[in-house]
C-alpha cells in the first residue's frame, strides 16, 4: 500500500515548485535529489534544441537494472505545467488539501502522475536487490510546450531503444471525464499549420480595385467548417481548429496579406498529405482570387513535425497484464478509452516500437484555475504501476 500522507507530502513539494514549460530547472533538481535520497540512481539528461527555440532543457532519467534477463519497462511523465492563469481561489503553489482533493497548478496535469510513478518505483525497489529486466523512468520537460522537446530528445538520442512497454501516467480519468480507473489505449494525433493569402492593396474607398486577403481568409475559414474527416472505430474523427486569423490593412487600405493558423487533429490513416488535400478542397470551394500557400509548422526534427495518432490492442500481453494489475488494485476492471488530444504518448506510441498505455489520476480543471487531483486516485495509480512491475519483472 502507498501511504496517503506520503502522497500528500510529495505532491505538496512538487506543486510548490513553479515549473511552466521552458522553466523546469528547479523541479528537475528536486526530482533528481528525491531519487538519490530514496536510494535510487537518477541522472540529469541535458539537451539543446538549437534550430528553432534555442532551448537548453533538462530531464531526469532513472534506470533500475534488475540484474537478471527480462523485459524493459518505460515510465514517462512530464514535470512542466502550463503558465499560471487568472481566476484561482486557492494558492496555486501550496497544495491545498480539501478532503480527497489536492489543489495546485499542475496538480492533475501531471504532477499527480509523476508523484505516482515516483512512489511506485520507491515501493517496488524497497528491499528488492534483484528482479528480471530493467526499468527506465523518464521525468521530462517541455511536454506542455510546442514540440515535446524532452521526450523527443530521449527518443532521438537512443535512451528509449529496446523498451518493451511504456506507461504514461497522464491523468486518464481526469482527461476523459470518466470515473477512475481508466486505461487509455491510444490517442488522436495532430499537426500545426498555416495558410497564407497574398492579395492586392488598394484604397479602402475603392476596395474593388484590390484583392482583400482578409476577405478571402474569411471565405476559406467558412469552408473549413465543411471539412470531411476520416472516422476511426476507437479514436472517432479529427477536428480542424482555427487558432488565429492575422491581417491588417493599416489605417485605410485593403489588406494584401492574411494568415490563418490552424491546429488539425487526426486519426489513424490521416497525415500531412490528407490534411493538405482537405485544405486545398476548402480553398477551391471558397473561390478566392488571392494567391495562397500552405505551410506546416517548422519543427526541430523530422520526428517532431507532428504528433501521430496510435492505438494498442487489448490483446497485447503487456496491456492485458496492466489491465489485470489495475483490476487487482482497484477492485474492478478499468474502463477503456482513448485520448482526444496530443502529448508525449504520441511520440512513444508512434516512434518507439513498443505498446503504450495511459493511466492516471482523477480530477478537474486542468489548464484552468483551481486545478485539482484526487489523492485516492494518485494512491491507486502508484499501486497499480507497482503491481504491474511486480507481475512482469518478478
C-alpha positions as CSV (number, residue, x, y, z in Angstrom):
1,X,0.0,0.0,0.0
2,X,1.1,3.5,-0.8
3,X,0.7,5.8,2.2
4,X,-1.8,8.7,1.8
5,X,0.4,11.0,3.8
6,X,3.4,10.2,1.6
7,X,1.3,11.1,-1.5
8,X,0.3,14.4,0.1
9,X,3.8,15.2,1.1
10,X,5.3,14.6,-2.3
11,X,2.5,16.3,-4.1
12,X,2.9,19.4,-1.9
13,X,6.6,19.6,-2.7
14,X,6.1,19.2,-6.4
15,X,3.3,21.7,-6.5
16,X,5.3,24.2,-4.5
17,X,7.9,24.4,-7.3
18,X,6.7,26.5,-10.2
19,X,7.6,24.7,-13.4
20,X,6.0,26.2,-16.5
21,X,7.4,24.8,-19.7
22,X,10.9,26.2,-20.5
23,X,11.4,26.9,-16.8
24,X,11.9,23.4,-15.3
25,X,15.4,23.6,-13.8
26,X,14.3,23.8,-10.1
27,X,11.8,20.9,-10.3
28,X,14.4,18.7,-12.1
29,X,16.9,19.4,-9.4
30,X,14.3,18.4,-6.7
31,X,13.4,15.2,-8.6
32,X,16.9,14.1,-9.0
33,X,17.6,14.7,-5.3
34,X,14.5,12.8,-4.3
35,X,15.7,9.7,-6.2
36,X,19.1,9.9,-4.5
37,X,17.6,10.4,-1.1
38,X,15.4,7.3,-1.6
39,X,18.3,5.1,-2.7
40,X,17.8,5.1,-6.4
41,X,20.2,6.3,-9.1
42,X,19.0,9.1,-11.4
43,X,20.9,11.1,-13.9
44,X,20.3,14.5,-15.3
45,X,19.9,14.4,-19.0
46,X,20.5,17.7,-20.8
47,X,19.7,18.6,-24.4
48,X,19.8,21.7,-26.6
49,X,17.2,22.4,-29.3
50,X,19.2,24.8,-31.5
51,X,17.1,25.0,-34.6
52,X,14.0,26.9,-33.5
53,X,13.7,27.6,-29.8
54,X,17.4,27.7,-28.7
55,X,16.1,26.0,-25.5
56,X,18.5,24.2,-23.2
57,X,16.4,21.6,-21.5
58,X,16.7,19.0,-18.7
59,X,15.2,15.6,-18.0
60,X,15.6,13.2,-15.1
61,X,16.2,9.6,-16.2
62,X,16.3,6.9,-13.5
63,X,17.4,3.5,-14.7
64,X,16.9,0.4,-12.5
65,X,18.7,-2.7,-13.7
66,X,17.3,-5.9,-12.1
67,X,20.5,-7.9,-12.6
68,X,18.7,-10.7,-14.5
69,X,17.5,-11.0,-18.1
70,X,14.0,-9.8,-18.7
71,X,11.7,-7.1,-20.1
72,X,12.4,-3.3,-20.2
73,X,9.6,-1.1,-19.0
74,X,9.5,2.6,-19.5
75,X,7.6,5.0,-17.2
76,X,7.1,8.5,-18.6
77,X,5.7,11.7,-17.1
78,X,6.3,15.5,-17.6
79,X,7.3,17.8,-14.9
80,X,6.3,21.0,-16.6
81,X,3.0,22.8,-16.4
82,X,1.1,25.4,-18.4
83,X,1.5,29.0,-17.5
84,X,-0.4,30.3,-14.5
85,X,-3.8,31.7,-15.5
86,X,-6.2,34.0,-13.7
87,X,-9.2,33.0,-11.6
88,X,-7.5,31.0,-8.8
89,X,-9.4,31.0,-5.5
90,X,-6.7,28.9,-3.8
91,X,-3.0,29.3,-3.6
92,X,-1.8,27.5,-6.8
93,X,1.6,26.7,-5.3
94,X,0.9,25.4,-1.8
95,X,-1.0,22.1,-2.4
96,X,-4.2,22.9,-0.6
97,X,-5.9,19.7,0.7
98,X,-9.7,19.6,0.9
99,X,-11.0,16.2,1.7
100,X,-9.8,13.9,-1.1
101,X,-8.7,16.8,-3.3
102,X,-5.3,18.4,-3.6
103,X,-5.2,21.7,-5.4
104,X,-2.4,23.4,-7.3
105,X,-1.1,24.4,-10.7
106,X,-0.2,21.1,-12.4
107,X,-1.8,19.0,-9.6
108,X,-3.7,17.0,-12.2
109,X,-1.7,17.6,-15.3
110,X,0.6,16.0,-14.4
111,X,2.4,16.2,-11.1
112,X,-0.2,13.6,-9.9
113,X,1.2,11.1,-12.4
114,X,4.8,12.0,-11.7
115,X,4.3,11.6,-8.0
116,X,2.5,8.2,-8.6
117,X,5.4,6.9,-10.7
118,X,8.0,8.1,-8.2
119,X,6.2,6.4,-5.3
120,X,5.6,3.3,-7.3
121,X,9.3,3.0,-8.0
122,X,10.2,3.6,-4.4
123,X,7.7,0.9,-3.3
124,X,8.9,-1.6,-6.0
125,X,12.6,-1.1,-5.2
126,X,12.3,-1.1,-1.4
127,X,14.2,-4.1,-0.1
128,X,14.4,-5.6,-3.6
129,X,18.0,-6.3,-4.7
130,X,17.2,-8.2,-7.9
131,X,14.5,-8.5,-10.5
132,X,14.1,-9.6,-14.1
133,X,14.8,-6.9,-16.6
134,X,15.1,-3.1,-16.4
135,X,13.0,0.0,-15.7
136,X,13.7,3.3,-17.4
137,X,11.8,6.1,-15.7
138,X,11.8,9.4,-17.5
139,X,10.6,12.7,-16.0
140,X,10.7,15.2,-18.8
141,X,10.5,18.9,-19.7
142,X,8.5,20.8,-22.3
143,X,5.6,18.5,-22.8
144,X,3.3,21.4,-22.5
145,X,5.4,23.4,-24.9
146,X,5.3,23.4,-28.6
147,X,7.3,20.3,-29.5
148,X,7.5,17.9,-26.6
149,X,11.2,18.5,-26.6
150,X,12.1,16.4,-23.5
151,X,10.7,13.1,-24.7
152,X,11.7,13.9,-28.3
153,X,15.4,14.3,-27.2
154,X,15.3,11.0,-25.3
155,X,14.0,9.2,-28.4
156,X,16.4,10.8,-30.8
157,X,19.4,10.2,-28.6
158,X,18.6,6.5,-28.2
159,X,17.6,6.4,-24.5
160,X,14.4,4.5,-25.2
161,X,15.8,2.0,-27.7
162,X,14.8,-1.6,-26.9
163,X,12.0,-0.9,-24.5
164,X,9.1,-3.4,-24.4
165,X,6.3,-1.4,-23.0
166,X,5.6,2.2,-21.8
167,X,3.3,3.6,-19.2
168,X,2.5,7.3,-19.4
169,X,0.9,8.4,-16.1
170,X,-1.1,11.3,-17.6
171,X,-4.5,11.7,-15.8
172,X,-6.5,9.4,-18.0
173,X,-9.6,9.6,-15.7
174,X,-9.4,13.4,-15.5
175,X,-8.9,14.0,-19.2
176,X,-11.7,11.6,-20.3
177,X,-14.0,12.9,-17.5
178,X,-14.7,9.2,-16.6
179,X,-14.7,7.5,-13.2
180,X,-11.3,6.3,-12.1
181,X,-9.8,3.9,-13.1
182,X,-9.5,4.4,-16.8
183,X,-6.8,3.0,-19.2
184,X,-6.4,4.8,-22.5
185,X,-5.3,2.6,-25.4
186,X,-4.4,5.3,-27.9
187,X,-4.7,8.9,-28.9
188,X,-5.5,11.1,-31.7
189,X,-2.6,13.0,-33.3
190,X,-2.2,16.4,-34.8
191,X,-0.3,19.0,-36.8
192,X,0.1,22.7,-36.7
193,X,-0.1,24.6,-40.0
194,X,-0.9,27.9,-41.6
195,X,-2.5,29.2,-44.8
196,X,-1.0,32.4,-46.2
197,X,-3.0,34.5,-48.6
198,X,-1.5,37.1,-50.9
199,X,-3.8,39.8,-52.4
200,X,-3.5,43.3,-53.8
201,X,-3.7,46.5,-51.8
202,X,-5.9,49.4,-52.7
203,X,-7.5,52.4,-51.0
204,X,-10.3,51.4,-48.7
205,X,-12.6,53.8,-50.5
206,X,-12.2,51.6,-53.6
207,X,-12.0,48.0,-52.3
208,X,-12.9,46.6,-55.7
209,X,-9.6,47.9,-57.0
210,X,-7.8,45.5,-54.7
211,X,-7.9,41.9,-53.7
212,X,-8.6,41.6,-50.0
213,X,-6.6,38.8,-48.4
214,X,-8.7,39.3,-45.2
215,X,-12.0,38.7,-47.1
216,X,-10.5,35.6,-48.8
217,X,-9.2,34.3,-45.5
218,X,-12.7,34.6,-44.1
219,X,-14.1,32.6,-47.1
220,X,-11.6,29.9,-46.5
221,X,-12.3,29.6,-42.8
222,X,-16.0,29.2,-43.6
223,X,-15.3,26.4,-46.0
224,X,-13.0,24.7,-43.5
225,X,-16.1,24.3,-41.3
226,X,-17.3,21.8,-44.0
227,X,-14.1,19.7,-43.9
228,X,-14.5,15.9,-44.1
229,X,-12.6,13.7,-41.8
230,X,-11.7,10.0,-41.6
231,X,-13.6,8.1,-39.0
232,X,-11.7,5.6,-36.7
233,X,-13.6,3.0,-34.7
234,X,-11.8,4.0,-31.5
235,X,-10.4,7.5,-32.0
236,X,-13.5,8.9,-33.6
237,X,-12.7,11.7,-36.1
238,X,-10.4,14.6,-36.5
239,X,-11.0,18.3,-36.0
240,X,-9.6,21.5,-37.5
241,X,-9.4,24.4,-35.1
242,X,-8.7,27.9,-36.3
243,X,-6.2,29.4,-33.8
244,X,-5.8,32.8,-35.3
245,X,-6.6,35.0,-38.3
246,X,-4.0,37.7,-38.9
247,X,-4.5,40.6,-41.3
248,X,-4.1,44.3,-41.2
249,X,-4.8,46.9,-43.9
250,X,-3.4,49.8,-41.8
251,X,-5.4,53.0,-41.5
252,X,-7.3,52.9,-44.8
253,X,-6.1,50.2,-47.2
254,X,-7.3,46.8,-48.4
255,X,-5.1,44.2,-46.7
256,X,-2.9,42.4,-49.2
257,X,-1.8,39.7,-46.8
258,X,-3.5,37.4,-44.3
259,X,-2.6,34.3,-42.4
260,X,-4.8,31.5,-41.0
261,X,-3.3,29.5,-38.2
262,X,-4.7,26.0,-37.6
263,X,-4.3,23.0,-35.4
264,X,-5.6,19.9,-37.1
265,X,-6.3,16.8,-35.0
266,X,-6.1,13.5,-37.0
267,X,-6.9,9.8,-36.5
268,X,-5.1,6.7,-37.8
269,X,-5.0,6.9,-41.6
270,X,-4.6,10.6,-41.8
271,X,-1.3,12.6,-42.1
272,X,0.2,15.8,-43.6
273,X,-0.9,14.8,-47.1
274,X,-4.6,14.2,-46.2
275,X,-4.7,17.5,-44.2
276,X,-3.2,19.4,-47.2
277,X,-5.7,17.8,-49.6
278,X,-8.6,18.8,-47.4
279,X,-7.4,22.4,-47.1
280,X,-7.0,22.6,-50.8
281,X,-10.6,21.4,-51.3
282,X,-11.7,24.1,-48.9
283,X,-9.8,26.8,-50.8
284,X,-11.3,25.5,-54.1
285,X,-14.8,25.7,-52.6
286,X,-14.1,29.2,-51.4
287,X,-13.5,30.5,-54.9
288,X,-10.8,33.0,-53.7
289,X,-8.8,35.3,-56.0
290,X,-5.7,35.6,-53.8
291,X,-2.6,33.5,-54.2
292,X,-2.2,31.1,-51.3
293,X,0.4,28.9,-49.6
294,X,0.0,26.1,-47.1
295,X,2.9,25.5,-44.7
296,X,3.2,23.0,-41.8
297,X,5.0,24.5,-38.8
298,X,8.7,24.3,-38.8
299,X,10.0,21.6,-36.4
300,X,13.3,20.8,-34.7
301,X,13.5,17.4,-36.5
302,X,11.6,15.1,-38.8
303,X,10.2,13.1,-35.9
304,X,8.8,16.1,-34.1
305,X,7.0,17.7,-37.1
306,X,3.7,16.3,-35.9
307,X,2.1,14.0,-33.3
308,X,1.0,10.8,-35.0
309,X,-2.1,9.0,-33.8
310,X,-1.9,5.5,-32.5
311,X,-3.8,2.7,-30.8
312,X,-2.8,-0.5,-29.0
313,X,-4.6,-3.8,-28.8
314,X,-6.3,-5.1,-25.6
315,X,-4.9,-8.5,-26.6
316,X,-1.3,-7.4,-26.2
317,X,0.4,-9.3,-23.4
318,X,1.5,-6.1,-21.6
319,X,-1.8,-4.4,-22.0
320,X,-3.6,-7.4,-20.5
321,X,-1.2,-7.6,-17.6
322,X,-1.6,-3.9,-16.9
323,X,-5.4,-4.0,-17.0
324,X,-5.3,-7.0,-14.7
325,X,-3.0,-5.1,-12.3
326,X,-5.5,-2.2,-12.2
327,X,-8.3,-4.7,-11.5
328,X,-6.4,-6.2,-8.6
329,X,-5.6,-2.8,-7.1
330,X,-8.9,-1.0,-7.7
331,X,-11.2,-3.9,-7.2
332,X,-12.8,-3.6,-10.6
333,X,-11.8,-3.6,-14.3
334,X,-10.7,-0.2,-15.5
335,X,-12.8,1.5,-18.2
336,X,-11.1,1.7,-21.6
337,X,-10.9,4.9,-23.5
338,X,-8.8,7.0,-26.0
339,X,-7.2,10.4,-25.7
340,X,-8.7,13.1,-27.9
341,X,-5.6,15.3,-27.9
342,X,-1.9,15.1,-28.1
343,X,1.1,14.5,-25.8
344,X,4.4,12.7,-25.4
345,X,2.4,9.4,-25.6
346,X,2.0,10.1,-29.3
347,X,5.8,10.1,-29.7
348,X,6.1,6.9,-27.7
349,X,3.2,5.2,-29.4
350,X,4.3,6.0,-33.0
351,X,8.1,6.4,-32.9
352,X,9.1,3.7,-30.4
353,X,8.4,0.1,-31.4
354,X,6.5,-0.8,-28.2
355,X,2.9,-0.5,-27.0
356,X,1.9,2.4,-24.7
357,X,-0.9,2.8,-22.2
358,X,-2.0,6.0,-20.5
359,X,-3.2,5.6,-16.9
360,X,-3.5,8.2,-14.2
361,X,-5.5,10.2,-11.7
362,X,-9.0,11.7,-11.5
363,X,-9.6,15.4,-11.0
364,X,-10.7,18.5,-12.8
365,X,-9.7,21.9,-14.2
366,X,-6.5,21.0,-16.0
367,X,-5.2,24.0,-17.9
368,X,-7.5,26.2,-15.9
369,X,-7.8,27.7,-12.4
370,X,-8.4,25.7,-9.2
371,X,-6.9,22.6,-10.8
372,X,-7.0,19.5,-8.5
373,X,-6.4,15.8,-8.4
374,X,-7.9,13.3,-6.0
375,X,-5.4,11.9,-3.5
376,X,-7.0,8.4,-3.6
377,X,-6.6,8.1,-7.4
378,X,-3.0,9.1,-7.1
379,X,-2.5,6.4,-4.5
380,X,-4.2,3.8,-6.7
381,X,-2.2,4.9,-9.8
382,X,1.0,4.3,-7.8
383,X,-0.1,1.0,-6.5
384,X,-1.3,-0.2,-10.0
385,X,2.1,0.7,-11.6
386,X,3.9,-1.0,-8.8
387,X,1.7,-4.1,-9.0
388,X,2.3,-4.2,-12.8
389,X,6.1,-4.1,-12.3
390,X,5.8,-7.0,-9.9
391,X,3.8,-9.0,-12.3
392,X,6.1,-8.7,-15.3
393,X,9.5,-8.2,-13.7
394,X,9.4,-10.6,-10.8
